[in-house]
Amino acid sequence: MSLTLENLSRIVDGVDYIRNANLTFEAGSFNVLLGRTLAGKTSLMRLMAGLDKPTEGRLIYNGNDVTGQSVQRRNISMIYQQFINYPNLSVYENIASPLRLAKMPESEIDRRVKETAAMLRIEPLLKRFPLELSGGQQQRTAMARALVKDATLVLFDEPLVNLDYKLREELRAELRDLFRERQCIAVYATTEANEALALGGTTTLLHEGRVVQSGPVMDVYRKP
């Protein structure tokens, strides 16, 4: 399983959001997009998700061209900076919501929700509502909802930026451990070089919509 970006560009009103990006992401990999604000990280992830269409280039998934495929037909999950949870639903129902949309059997929903909640250490909170949770617990709930459906591509758009330092360190470590056990493609956007170093994996450096460098994080760090 792999996702390849071939000469991918998105140009809006003459402005390069992304220009000629060529990247390949492999199954089981953890990939960091590093760049300052407006470098093109979110634009690139929106193209990968199918939320936006490229002006030029192709997206190849497992050898198949999915460039024009809608987001609804792609097995992806996206996690944002904000704690996007349904306030009127319990933690359990928040996590279960994508499975209910997929009309999975109740027994399978229950198994997956409890398994994912345990993995993210929020199993004791399943009966609570989002407003009864701390910031870290709310973000774990949002992550659990994104991970529960076994997406083949998981996109993290600066998911820890609104948390305090201690919580960020804790969740970074959890993310590294979590994706060692999964065979999906994980892509994580950040403005912080220290965060890219802490997360490890592959780092792609973006600047003004262009890929400047990509490779193992320590190679990018030592030989910029």
Secondary structure, DSSP 8 states (H G I E B T S, - for coil): -EEEEEEEEEEETTEEEEEEEEEEEETT-EEEEE-STTSSHHHHHHHHHTSS--SEEEEEETTEE-TT--GGGS-EEEE-SS----TTS-HHHHHHHHHHHTT--HHHHHHHHHHHHHHTT-GGGTTS-GGGS-HHHHHHHHHHHHHTT--SEEEEESTTTTS-HHHHHHHHHHHHHHHHS--SEEEEEES-HHHHHHH-SEEEEEETTEEEEEEEHHHHHH--
